[in-house]
Amino acid sequence: MAGRNGRTVRDLRRGNRTAVLQRLYFDGPLSRFELGPATGLSSGSVSNVVADLIADGLVEEAGSVDSDGGRPRTLLRVAPHSGQMIGVDVGETRVRVELFDLALTELARVEMPLTPQGYDVDVIAGHIRDGVAEVLTAEQAAPDRLLGVGVGVPGIVEHTPDQGAVVHGQTIGWDAVPLERLLRSASPLPDGVPYLIDNGAKTLGQAEMWFGAGRGARNAVVVLFGSGVGACLVTPEVEHGRAVEWGHLTVRVRGRRCRCGAPGCLEAYAGAESLLARWREEGGRPPENTDEETALTAMLAAAYPPEGTAPDPVALAVLEETAEYLGAGLSDLINLFQPERILIGGWAGLQLGTRFLPAVRRHAATYALRHPGDQVTIDLGRLGPDAVTVGAAILPLADFFASGGRRPEPAGEAPLPTWHTALRERAPH
């Protein structure tokens, strides 16, 4: 039966379960008494919802605290082992797959390196499927509790009714790739277990906003600085974040050719790929036959050598110019969106780290309007190199919360032993 606002009793129950689960997850352990004001639910509703969640194995007791003159109050928390999620980061140098419990404790991981030509769609899809199968054979894996697989990818992700998530990755040569359909077509997982795909900068942003340096901010921009650059915008209107193709903002008319094909993009000056290329063009000597992460480490060592050793002037000049371009690019985000915080993550951003940050802040202040520039802080993200993978795992977790903690139901009547056999056969030995 639907009420005047169109919500059914089932909708209300799901909403109540969602409210209790989220408060326990982010603020727990909490007592039933504390859950009332935290969720806006009556004490009777809290008791009913908690009883349901305990019966479902999603909530458990976590000790007790003294009350004012009465009996001790039992504390409750979300049971960490009641569900598992997989996060996938399709990065520039490798595909990383990690298995987490509900507390986002890592249970298993596998990484598959990519060659420079490694963005072949079938190769990537195969890496993801094999990585998922392998982590689900780990000792602590519980495939029957899997909530879903989240995947962070480069490019624009379009969610379509007929093909699911379609990826437009111009810089990696992907043109309307139906990645969700490709993953599902040969997946060992039941149809009820979703693949949730989104932009990698957005998954990074979600992770930092939930668990990292973004907690408590209402307006923030989280920057992914890797081979290229991207950003995730979080506002009260877009609380789960929106990926913006910040790296393809034009910063120099008729400038360097970006890997997207356009001239003068920010990514042609501020991404690690272009940074290393400019060092080479100016006479620097990056190590041969190494990946970008190793080459950037060598560049930093050349620009900032131990005391008593002369720095490489070319490496230092390129890094200083990159800091100015990055700061100018951040000033555009400041002027456009007026965020409280800007957080810089991604493997290259973390490598450049605190040594790079003062110059970036200084240039951002120079190019930004004074009032929004005075209101914003610019810092590094706190979650490290796994942040994109953690954020990808949050996609099924957020979906789980939105459903009121209802697990996906396997479609059809295939028995579980067949599923487990398929997973074991797919996993590398």
C-alpha positions in Angstrom: 0.0 0.0 0.0 1.4 3.4 -1.0 1.0 6.5 1.1 0.3 10.0 -0.1 3.9 10.6 -1.1 3.9 7.3 -3.1 6.1 5.5 -0.6 5.0 2.0 0.3 5.4 0.3 3.7 8.3 -1.7 2.1 10.0 1.6 1.1 9.7 2.9 4.6 11.2 -0.3 6.1 14.0 -0.2 3.6 14.7 3.4 4.4 14.7 2.7 8.2 17.1 -0.1 7.7 19.4 2.1 5.6 19.3 4.8 8.2 20.3 2.5 11.0 23.0 0.7 9.0 24.6 3.9 7.8 24.7 5.4 11.3 26.2 2.3 12.8 28.7 2.0 10.0 30.0 5.6 10.1 29.5 6.5 13.8 29.2 3.2 15.6 29.4 1.4 17.9 26.2 3.0 19.2 23.5 2.0 21.6 19.8 1.7 20.7 19.2 4.8 22.8 21.8 6.8 20.7 20.4 5.5 17.4 17.0 7.3 18.0 18.3 10.9 17.7 21.0 9.9 15.2 18.4 8.5 12.7 15.3 10.4 13.6 13.4 7.2 14.3 11.2 6.4 17.3 12.6 4.0 19.9 10.1 1.4 18.8 11.2 1.6 15.2 14.8 1.4 16.2 14.2 -1.7 18.3 12.3 -3.4 15.4 15.0 -2.5 12.8 17.8 -3.6 15.0 16.1 -6.9 15.7 15.7 -7.5 12.0 19.3 -6.6 11.3 20.6 -8.9 14.1 18.4 -11.7 12.8 19.9 -11.1 9.3 23.5 -11.3 10.8 24.3 -7.7 9.7 24.5 -6.2 13.1 26.2 -7.6 16.2 26.8 -6.5 19.8 30.1 -4.7 20.6 30.2 -4.4 24.4 28.3 -2.0 26.6 28.6 1.4 28.3 27.3 2.6 31.6 24.1 4.7 31.5 23.0 7.4 33.9 21.8 5.4 36.9 20.3 2.6 34.8 21.4 -0.7 33.4 24.4 -0.6 31.0 23.5 0.0 27.4 24.5 -2.5 24.8 26.5 -1.2 21.9 25.9 -2.3 18.4 28.0 -2.3 15.2 27.8 -3.5 11.7 29.2 -7.1 11.6 32.4 -6.8 9.5 32.2 -10.4 8.3 28.6 -10.3 7.2 29.4 -9.2 3.6 32.3 -8.8 1.2 33.0 -6.5 -1.7 35.6 -6.5 -4.5 37.2 -3.3 -5.8 39.0 -3.1 -9.1 41.3 -0.2 -10.2 42.0 -0.2 -13.9 45.1 2.0 -13.7 47.8 3.2 -16.1 50.3 0.5 -15.3 48.3 -2.4 -13.9 44.9 -3.8 -13.0 44.6 -4.1 -9.2 41.8 -6.3 -7.7 41.2 -6.4 -3.9 38.7 -8.3 -1.7 37.4 -6.5 1.4 35.0 -7.2 4.2 32.4 -4.7 5.3 34.9 -2.8 7.4 37.0 -2.4 4.3 39.7 -4.7 5.7 41.7 -6.1 2.8 41.3 -9.9 2.6 43.1 -10.6 -0.7 44.7 -8.8 -3.6 46.1 -9.5 -7.0 47.8 -7.2 -9.5 48.3 -7.7 -13.2 50.8 -5.4 -15.0 49.8 -3.7 -18.2 52.1 -3.2 -21.2 52.1 0.2 -23.0 49.6 -1.4 -25.4 47.7 -3.0 -22.5 44.4 -1.2 -22.9 43.0 -3.8 -25.3 39.5 -4.2 -24.1 39.5 -8.0 -24.1 42.8 -8.0 -22.2 41.4 -5.6 -19.5 38.1 -7.6 -19.2 40.1 -10.8 -18.9 42.3 -9.4 -16.2 39.3 -8.2 -14.2 37.5 -11.6 -14.5 40.6 -13.6 -13.6 41.4 -11.2 -10.7 37.9 -11.5 -9.3 38.1 -15.3 -9.6 41.5 -15.4 -7.9 40.6 -13.3 -4.9 37.5 -15.3 -4.3 39.6 -18.5 -3.9 41.5 -16.8 -1.0 41.3 -18.5 2.4 39.1 -15.7 3.9 36.8 -15.3 0.9 33.1 -16.0 1.3 31.7 -15.9 -2.2 28.1 -16.5 -0.9 28.4 -13.1 1.0 29.7 -11.1 -2.0 27.7 -7.9 -2.4 29.2 -6.9 -5.8 32.2 -5.9 -7.8 33.1 -2.2 -8.2 35.4 -1.1 -11.0 37.1 2.3 -11.4 38.2 3.1 -15.0 39.7 6.0 -17.0 37.2 8.0 -19.1 33.5 8.9 -19.1 31.2 6.2 -17.9 27.6 6.3 -19.4 25.0 4.1 -17.7 22.6 2.8 -20.4 19.4 0.7 -20.1 20.4 -1.9 -22.7 24.2 -2.4 -22.3 24.8 -1.2 -18.7 28.0 0.8 -18.1 29.6 2.0 -21.3 33.0 3.6 -21.2 34.2 6.4 -23.4 38.0 6.5 -22.8 39.4 8.7 -25.5 42.9 8.8 -24.0 43.1 5.0 -24.0 41.4 4.3 -27.3 38.1 3.1 -25.9 35.1 4.3 -27.9 31.7 3.4 -26.3 33.1 0.1 -24.8 30.2 -1.9 -23.2 32.4 -3.0 -20.3 29.7 -4.2 -18.0 28.2 -6.4 -20.7 31.7 -7.8 -21.5 32.4 -8.6 -17.9 29.0 -10.2 -17.4 29.1 -12.3 -20.6 31.8 -14.6 -19.3 31.6 -14.0 -15.6 31.7 -16.9 -13.1 29.5 -14.9 -10.7 25.7 -15.3 -10.4 23.6 -12.7 -12.3 22.4 -11.3 -9.0 25.9 -10.1 -8.1 26.4 -6.7 -9.8 29.3 -5.2 -11.6 29.2 -1.5 -10.8 31.5 0.6 -13.0 32.5 4.3 -12.6 35.2 6.8 -13.3 38.4 6.2 -11.3 38.6 9.8 -10.1 35.0 9.5 -8.8 35.9 6.3 -6.9 38.9 8.0 -5.4 36.7 10.9 -4.4 34.2 8.6 -2.8 36.9 6.9 -0.8 38.4 10.2 0.5 35.0 11.6 1.3 33.9 8.5 3.3 37.1 7.6 5.0 39.9 10.0 4.2 40.7 13.7 4.2 37.3 14.7 2.9 35.2 13.6 5.8 33.0 16.4 7.1 33.4 18.6 4.0 30.2 19.6 2.1 32.0 21.0 -0.9 35.2 19.4 -2.1 37.2 18.5 -5.2 39.4 15.3 -5.2 42.1 15.2 -7.8 43.5 12.1 -9.3 47.0 12.7 -10.5 48.5 9.7 -12.3 49.6 9.4 -15.9 46.9 11.9 -16.6 44.8 14.0 -14.3 41.1 13.9 -13.5 38.9 15.2 -10.7 35.8 14.4 -8.7 33.4 17.2 -7.6 31.4 16.7 -4.4 28.7 19.2 -3.4 25.4 18.9 -1.4 23.6 18.5 -4.7 26.0 15.7 -5.9 26.8 14.0 -2.5 28.2 10.9 -4.1 30.5 12.9 -6.4 30.6 13.6 -10.1 33.6 13.0 -12.3 34.8 16.0 -14.3 37.3 15.8 -17.2 39.5 18.4 -15.6 42.6 17.1 -17.4 41.1 18.2 -20.7 40.6 21.8 -19.7 42.6 24.0 -22.2 45.4 25.8 -20.5 47.4 26.9 -23.5 46.0 27.7 -26.9 47.9 25.8 -29.7 49.9 24.1 -26.9 51.3 20.6 -26.5 49.3 17.9 -28.1 47.5 15.9 -25.4 47.0 12.2 -25.6 43.3 12.8 -26.2 44.3 14.5 -29.5 43.5 18.1 -28.6 46.2 20.8 -28.2 46.9 22.6 -24.9 45.1 20.4 -22.4 46.2 20.5 -18.7 47.0 16.8 -18.9 49.6 17.6 -21.6 51.5 19.6 -18.9 50.5 18.2 -15.6 50.2 14.4 -16.1 53.1 12.1 -15.2 53.3 10.9 -18.8 53.8 14.4 -20.1 56.0 15.4 -17.2 58.5 12.6 -18.1 58.2 13.3 -21.8 59.1 17.0 -21.2 62.1 16.0 -19.1 63.3 13.7 -22.0 62.7 16.4 -24.6 64.7 18.9 -22.6 67.7 16.6 -22.4 66.9 14.6 -19.3 67.6 10.9 -19.2 64.8 8.9 -17.6 65.8 5.2 -17.0 65.1 3.0 -20.0 62.6 0.1 -20.0 60.9 1.0 -16.8 57.3 1.9 -15.9 56.2 5.5 -15.2 56.2 5.1 -11.4 59.9 4.0 -11.5 60.8 6.8 -13.9 59.1 9.5 -11.9 61.0 8.3 -8.8 64.2 8.7 -10.7 63.2 12.2 -11.8 62.4 13.3 -8.3 65.8 11.9 -7.1 67.6 13.8 -9.8 65.7 17.1 -9.0 66.1 16.8 -5.3 69.3 14.8 -4.6 70.9 14.3 -1.2 72.6 17.3 0.3 76.0 18.0 -1.2 74.9 16.8 -4.7 74.0 19.2 -7.4 70.4 18.8 -8.7 69.5 18.1 -12.3 68.5 21.6 -13.5 66.3 20.2 -16.3 64.4 17.9 -14.0 64.0 20.7 -11.4 62.8 23.2 -14.0 60.2 20.8 -15.5 58.9 19.9 -12.0 58.6 23.6 -11.1 56.8 24.3 -14.3 54.4 21.4 -13.7 53.6 22.8 -10.2 52.6 26.1 -11.8 50.4 24.4 -14.4 48.8 22.3 -11.7 48.3 25.3 -9.4 46.7 27.2 -12.3 44.5 24.2 -13.1 43.4 24.1 -9.5 42.6 27.8 -9.6 40.0 27.1 -12.3 38.4 24.5 -10.0 38.4 27.1 -7.1 36.9 29.8 -9.2 34.2 27.5 -10.8 33.1 25.5 -7.8 34.4 27.3 -4.7 35.2 24.2 -2.7 36.2 24.0 1.0 38.9 21.5 0.3 41.0 20.2 -2.6 42.6 16.9 -2.1 45.3 15.5 -4.3 45.6 11.7 -4.7 46.7 9.2 -7.3 50.1 7.5 -7.5 51.9 10.5 -9.1 50.3 13.0 -6.7 51.4 10.9 -3.7 54.9 10.5 -5.1 55.3 14.2 -5.6 53.8 14.6 -2.2 54.7 17.3 0.4 57.8 18.5 -1.5 55.6 19.6 -4.4 52.6 20.9 -2.4 53.8 24.3 -1.2 54.6 25.4 -4.8 51.2 24.1 -6.0 49.4 26.1 -3.2 51.3 29.2 -4.0 50.5 29.1 -7.8 46.8 28.3 -7.1 46.6 31.3 -4.8 48.2 33.5 -7.5 45.7 32.5 -10.2 42.5 32.1 -8.2 40.0 34.8 -7.3 40.9 36.1 -3.8 37.8 35.3 -1.9 37.3 31.6 -2.9 41.1 31.2 -2.8 41.2 32.3 0.8 38.4 29.8 1.8 40.0 26.6 0.3 42.6 24.3 1.7 44.8 22.1 -0.6 46.2 18.9 0.9 47.1 15.4 -0.1 44.6 12.6 0.2 45.1 10.2 3.2 44.2 6.8 1.8 47.4 6.1 -0.2 47.8 4.3 -3.4 44.8 1.9 -2.8 42.3 4.7 -2.7 40.8 4.1 -6.1 40.4 0.4 -5.3 38.8 1.2 -1.9 36.5 3.7 -3.6 35.5 1.0 -6.2 34.6 -1.4 -3.4 32.4 1.4 -1.9 30.2 1.2 -5.0 28.6 -2.1 -4.1 28.7 -1.1 -0.4 26.7 2.1 -1.1 24.3 0.0 -3.2 23.9 -2.4 -0.3 23.1 0.4 2.1 20.6 1.9 -0.3 18.8 -1.5 -0.5 18.5 -1.6 3.3 21.1 -4.3 3.6 19.4 -6.8 1.3 21.9 -9.1 -0.3 21.7 -9.7 -4.1 19.8 -12.8 -4.9 21.4 -15.2 -7.4 19.3 -15.7 -10.5 18.2 -19.1 -11.6 18.7 -22.3 -9.6 22.3 -23.2 -10.3 23.7 -24.8 -7.1 26.5 -23.1 -5.2 29.0 -25.9 -5.8 28.9 -25.2 -9.6 29.8 -21.5 -8.8 32.6 -22.5 -6.5 34.0 -24.9 -9.1 33.9 -22.3 -11.8 35.8 -19.8 -9.6 38.5 -22.4 -8.8 38.9 -23.3 -12.5 39.3 -19.6 -13.6 41.8 -18.7 -10.9 45.5 -18.9 -12.0 47.5 -21.6 -10.4 
